[in-house]
Every structure is written in C-alpha cells, then in structure tokens.
Amino acid sequence: MTHSPLDPVLVIYAGGTIGMIDTPSGLAPGPDMEARVRDALATLPDDRRTALPPFTWIEVEQPIDSSGARPEDWARLAALVAEQANRHRGVVVLHGTDTLAWTASSLAYQLQGIDRPVVVTGSMAPLAQQHSDALYNLESALRYAAMPELQEVAVSFGDKLLRGSRARKWHTREPDAFESPNLDLLGKRHGNDFRLHREHSLEATQRGAPRYELGDYHGLGEQVVRVVLWPGIQPWQLAAWLGDDRVKGALIEVWGGGNVPDDTELGAVLAEASGQGKLLVAISQCPHGTIDIGHYAAGKMLADAEVVSGDDMTPESAYTKLVHLLSLPLSLEQKRRLFRTPLVGERG
C-alpha cells in the first residue's frame, strides 16, 4: 500500500535502557517517556531537527527490560506493527539492547514483505544521562523510518543500519554495539548524511508481496531449546534436552564448518529426536562463515539425522525462525523446507 510523505512515523516504546532514569535502587523505567523524547529531539540543531519526520507515539502496556522478553512479547509487538503500519510511513521500535537482535529477527519473520521501514533501536545509556548515545540513535532511527526505499525490518545503532534478521549485539558497553557478521550494511550515517545501500536491501532482492504471518507464539519459549556443543559433551546430556516431551525444536551450535563429535550415540540421540517429529537445525559457533553439513565425515551424522543446515544464520535469527515455523500449522517436512528457504534475507 502506498503512503504519503506527509504521513507520520509511528514510534513504539517497548522499554529498555533508553527510557530508564536513576533511582535510589538503580536504573529503572521512568515516566513520561514521550515528553522526554520530544524534549530531547528539540535540542538538536535546527537543520537536523527540521529534517525529522513528524511522529505519533504508542507505548506497550508494560515496558520491560529486554532481558525479560519472551516470544509472546515478540508476537504482541508484531501484531501492533501490523495493525498500525498502513497508517504510518514507517515504524520505530525503542527496545532494550540485550535482546534487541532477537526481537528484530522475530519481527522480520512475522512481517514478511512489509513495504515500509520498521527500524529497531535503543541505547547503551539512558536518554537522560549526559553524553548518552540515545538521542543520536533516536534521530537516526526516525530518519531511516521515513525513507520509502527501506522496506524491511532493520536495526539502527550508532552509525550503522543493519538487516534485522542479520544483526547481533557485539559489545557489552560500547556505543557501537551491533554488527552484521555475514552481510554488508544496509546503510551508514556520516554526520547529517543518512545513506541507504539499496543494492543490499530486500526491496532490491526478495521482498515480494506483504504476507504477514502472525503465528501463535504462546509457550514456544519452553518448546525450543538452544544447545551449544562443548568438548566432552555426552549423549545423556544431549538427550536430557532433546528427549523431553515438551521440546518441539532445537538449535544446535556445532563446530567450524559443521562438525560434531564422532560419537554414534550422539548421532542416535539426534536421529531419535528427528524421528519424534522435532525440528532440529544447526549453525556454527563461529560468528563468520557458513556450514556445510556432511562435508566432513565428523558432521555426517547431522545429515543422517535430518538436521537442517542454518548456513550462515545468526543464533538469534535461527532461533526466532524456529519459533516462527513451529507456530504455524505446517508439517515437519514443510517446516524443514521453509527453514532452508531464505524468507527475509536471513541466510545466504
């Protein structure tokens, strides 16, 4: 659906450090966030302030620290964006940084084919704190959210614009906190110049028609597990995760280009879980590069157990895709096929 350049951007405040204030007990969510944001933006130099789009404001019912986010929160946020997007030229989501990449990935899967920007941002320091990065990130997110050429879920942080389904939090304290290990940037800020690299965008590659998929995410945080292999892992330890009847899917982080211990009992645990109808996928523990299941003999048991390759996906993107596919009324083979299929530019 087309939209007017006069339409406002929607800002959704979901919580996080950006809205916190100092209290006797430490940092805690503060009141009147919309007023504080508008007051802060009013302090920008005239040329930067007048370049900002008008915006409307919505707060989620209970803003949270992002470390407490659950799949149900991702679903509620996606439903809110889907409900509101057509009345706005773009959307900004203010979010805590700890699980920001998880939320951005999940939004991308739920809002497939969205034809306007959804820009997720936050800050490493509260808006009220001196020398905070919050105002800079707010300004960037608003500017990108007003660009009709950007038609996907993205993360704006520091000087970078990253694909939402490719972003990772890379630093615990630095303002330049997010990276996209296996994909070039979607955009870059240089002072007051906000550039989009459209050759890297979904609009230029595989966006397709809007086809929102707002699945039922209730309880899926309990049904999808993440297992990072370690030297000496025992079959009984893997079975403790995969053999639980409550588990419906698992992200398994293997070594290098797709290797696992040469242990037939481990392979039997994987094969049994697959045989029970559980969706198993594998990615590498290495942040850069891809995997090739079965290329080395040490990884052949993954192929034998019908573990699906996640190629070069991030853990956040692979996990949230698992959650998303398990929320849909599909057969196991359909889910495996869709996991192998790039849906939102999340894999090579």
C-alpha positions in Angstrom: 0.0 0.0 0.0 1.4 3.4 -0.9 1.8 6.1 1.7 2.2 9.8 1.7 5.4 11.6 2.7 3.2 13.6 4.9 2.2 10.5 7.0 3.8 10.4 10.4 6.2 7.8 11.6 5.0 5.6 14.4 7.2 5.3 17.5 6.6 2.3 19.7 8.2 2.4 23.1 8.8 -1.2 24.3 11.2 -0.4 27.2 14.9 -0.8 27.7 17.8 1.3 29.0 16.9 4.2 26.7 13.9 5.1 28.9 15.4 4.5 32.3 16.2 7.1 35.0 18.4 7.0 38.1 16.5 5.9 41.3 17.7 5.1 44.8 17.6 1.4 43.7 19.5 2.0 40.5 18.3 2.4 36.9 14.5 1.9 36.4 11.9 2.8 33.8 10.9 6.4 34.1 7.6 8.2 33.5 6.6 10.5 30.6 8.9 8.9 28.0 7.2 10.6 25.1 7.6 14.0 26.6 11.3 13.3 27.4 11.9 12.1 23.8 10.3 15.1 22.3 12.2 17.5 24.6 15.5 15.8 23.7 14.8 16.0 20.0 14.0 19.7 20.3 17.6 20.3 21.4 19.0 19.2 18.1 20.5 21.9 15.8 17.8 23.5 13.6 18.9 21.7 10.4 18.8 18.3 12.0 15.6 18.9 13.9 13.6 20.2 10.9 14.8 17.1 8.9 13.0 14.8 11.3 9.6 13.4 10.2 6.5 14.0 12.4 5.7 11.1 14.6 2.9 9.6 16.7 3.6 7.6 19.9 2.4 4.3 21.4 3.7 2.6 24.5 3.3 -1.1 25.1 1.1 -1.9 28.1 4.1 -2.7 30.3 7.5 -1.6 29.0 10.2 -4.1 30.1 13.9 -4.6 30.4 14.6 -6.6 27.3 16.4 -9.3 29.2 12.9 -10.3 30.4 11.5 -10.6 26.8 9.7 -13.7 25.7 8.3 -15.0 22.4 4.9 -13.8 23.4 6.3 -10.2 23.6 7.6 -10.6 20.0 4.1 -11.7 18.9 2.3 -8.8 20.6 4.8 -6.3 19.1 4.4 -7.7 15.6 0.6 -7.6 15.9 0.8 -3.9 16.9 3.1 -3.1 14.0 0.8 -4.9 11.6 -2.2 -3.1 12.9 -0.7 0.3 12.7 1.8 0.2 9.8 -0.6 1.2 7.0 -1.4 4.5 8.8 2.3 5.5 9.0 5.1 5.8 6.6 7.4 3.8 8.9 7.8 2.5 12.4 10.5 2.9 15.0 10.6 0.4 17.9 12.5 1.6 21.0 13.8 -1.5 22.7 16.4 -2.7 25.2 19.7 -3.8 23.7 20.2 -7.2 25.4 17.6 -9.0 23.2 17.1 -6.3 20.5 18.5 -8.6 17.8 16.1 -11.4 18.8 13.1 -9.1 18.6 14.3 -7.6 15.2 14.7 -11.1 13.8 11.3 -12.2 15.0 9.6 -9.1 13.7 11.1 -9.8 10.3 9.6 -13.3 10.1 6.2 -12.1 11.3 6.1 -9.1 9.0 7.3 -10.7 5.8 7.1 -8.5 2.8 6.4 -5.3 4.7 6.5 -2.4 2.3 7.9 0.3 4.6 10.6 0.7 7.2 10.5 -0.9 10.7 13.5 0.3 12.5 14.5 -1.1 15.9 16.8 0.9 18.1 17.8 1.5 21.7 20.8 2.9 23.5 23.6 1.8 25.8 22.9 4.7 28.2 19.6 6.3 29.3 18.3 9.3 27.4 18.6 11.4 30.5 22.3 10.6 31.0 24.9 13.1 30.0 26.8 12.0 26.8 24.2 9.3 26.2 24.0 7.7 22.7 20.2 7.7 23.0 19.5 11.0 21.2 21.8 10.1 18.3 20.2 6.7 17.8 16.7 8.2 18.1 17.5 10.7 15.4 19.0 8.1 13.1 16.0 5.7 13.5 13.5 8.4 12.8 15.3 9.5 9.7 15.6 5.9 8.3 12.0 5.2 9.2 10.9 8.0 6.9 12.7 6.5 3.8 10.2 4.7 1.5 13.1 2.9 -0.2 13.7 0.9 3.0 11.2 -1.9 3.0 12.1 -4.3 5.7 12.9 -4.7 9.4 16.2 -3.1 10.2 18.4 -2.2 13.2 19.8 1.3 13.5 22.5 1.7 16.1 25.5 4.1 16.1 26.4 4.9 12.5 25.1 1.6 11.1 21.9 0.4 9.6 21.7 -3.4 9.7 19.2 -6.0 8.5 17.1 -7.1 11.4 17.5 -10.8 10.7 21.3 -10.4 10.5 22.1 -8.2 13.4 23.9 -9.3 16.6 24.8 -7.4 19.8 28.6 -7.5 19.7 29.7 -5.3 22.6 28.5 -5.1 26.2 29.3 -1.4 26.8 30.5 0.3 23.6 28.1 2.6 21.7 29.0 0.8 18.5 27.3 -2.3 19.9 25.9 -4.1 16.9 27.3 -6.0 14.0 26.1 -7.9 11.0 28.8 -10.7 10.7 27.8 -12.2 7.3 26.0 -9.3 5.5 27.0 -5.9 4.4 25.4 -2.9 6.0 22.0 -1.7 4.7 23.0 1.9 5.4 25.6 4.2 7.0 25.3 7.6 8.7 28.0 10.2 8.0 27.3 13.2 10.2 23.9 14.5 8.9 24.1 12.3 5.8 21.9 9.2 6.0 22.7 6.7 3.2 20.9 3.6 2.1 22.8 0.9 0.2 19.8 -0.2 -1.8 21.7 -2.9 -3.6 21.8 -4.8 -0.3 18.1 -4.3 0.6 15.2 -6.7 0.4 13.4 -4.2 -1.8 16.1 -4.9 -4.4 16.3 -8.6 -3.9 13.5 -10.8 -2.4 11.0 -8.7 -0.5 7.9 -9.8 -2.5 4.3 -9.0 -1.6 3.3 -8.3 2.0 2.4 -11.6 3.6 2.3 -11.1 7.4 2.4 -14.3 9.4 1.3 -13.6 12.9 1.5 -17.1 14.5 0.6 -18.2 18.0 3.8 -17.9 20.0 2.3 -18.9 23.3 4.6 -21.2 25.2 7.1 -21.5 22.5 10.0 -20.2 24.7 9.6 -23.5 26.6 9.4 -25.7 23.4 12.5 -24.5 21.6 15.9 -25.1 23.1 19.4 -23.9 22.2 22.3 -26.4 22.7 25.9 -25.2 22.2 28.3 -28.2 21.9 31.3 -28.4 24.1 34.3 -30.8 24.1 33.3 -33.8 26.1 29.5 -33.5 25.7 27.9 -36.8 26.5 24.9 -38.4 24.8 22.9 -38.4 28.0 23.4 -34.7 28.3 22.1 -34.0 24.8 19.2 -36.5 25.4 18.2 -34.5 28.6 17.3 -31.6 26.3 16.1 -33.3 23.1 14.3 -36.2 24.8 12.0 -34.0 26.9 8.4 -34.3 25.5 8.0 -30.6 25.9 10.7 -29.8 23.4 9.4 -29.4 19.8 12.6 -27.9 18.2 16.2 -27.3 18.9 19.0 -25.0 17.6 22.3 -26.9 17.8 25.5 -24.9 17.5 28.3 -27.1 16.1 31.9 -26.5 15.4 33.6 -24.9 12.4 32.0 -25.7 9.1 29.6 -28.3 10.5 31.4 -30.7 12.8 30.2 -32.7 15.8 32.0 -35.3 17.9 32.4 -38.7 16.2 30.1 -40.5 18.6 27.4 -42.8 17.3 25.4 -42.5 20.5 25.2 -38.7 20.0 24.0 -39.4 16.4 21.4 -41.8 17.8 20.0 -39.1 20.1 19.7 -36.7 17.2 18.1 -39.3 15.0 15.6 -40.3 17.7 14.6 -36.6 18.2 14.1 -36.1 14.5 12.1 -39.3 14.3 9.8 -38.0 17.0 8.9 -35.1 14.7 11.2 -32.5 16.3 12.6 -29.7 14.1 16.4 -29.7 14.5 18.7 -27.1 12.9 22.4 -26.5 13.1 24.6 -23.4 12.8 28.3 -22.8 13.5 29.6 -21.5 16.7 31.9 -19.3 14.6 30.3 -15.9 14.0 31.6 -15.6 10.5 31.1 -18.0 7.6 28.7 -20.8 6.9 28.4 -24.6 7.5 28.2 -27.5 5.1 26.6 -30.4 6.8 28.2 -33.7 5.7 31.2 -32.1 4.0 33.4 -33.5 6.7 32.9 -37.1 8.0 32.7 -35.6 11.5 29.4 -33.9 10.5 27.8 -36.7 8.5 25.7 -37.8 11.5 23.9 -34.4 11.3 22.8 -35.2 7.7 21.9 -38.8 8.7 19.7 -37.4 11.5 17.9 -35.0 9.1 19.3 -31.9 11.0 18.6 -28.9 8.8 21.6 -26.6 7.9 21.2 -22.9 9.0 24.1 -21.9 6.7 25.4 -18.5 7.9 22.5 -17.5 10.1 23.0 -15.8 13.4 21.9 -17.7 16.6 19.2 -15.0 17.1 17.8 -15.4 13.6 17.9 -19.2 13.6 16.2 -19.4 17.0 13.5 -17.0 16.2 12.9 -18.7 12.8 12.5 -22.0 14.6 9.9 -20.4 16.9 8.1 -18.8 14.0 7.9 -22.0 11.9 6.7 -24.0 14.9 3.9 -21.5 15.5 2.5 -22.3 12.1 0.2 -25.2 11.1 2.7 -27.0 8.9 4.0 -30.5 8.5 7.6 -31.3 9.7 8.7 -31.5 6.1 7.2 -28.2 5.2 9.0 -26.6 8.2 12.3 -28.1 7.2 11.8 -26.8 3.6 10.9 -23.3 4.8 13.9 -23.3 7.2 16.2 -23.9 4.2 14.4 -21.1 2.3 15.5 -17.5 2.7 12.4 -15.7 3.8 13.7 -12.3 4.9 17.3 -12.3 3.7 18.4 -14.1 6.9 20.7 -16.6 5.2 23.0 -16.8 2.2 
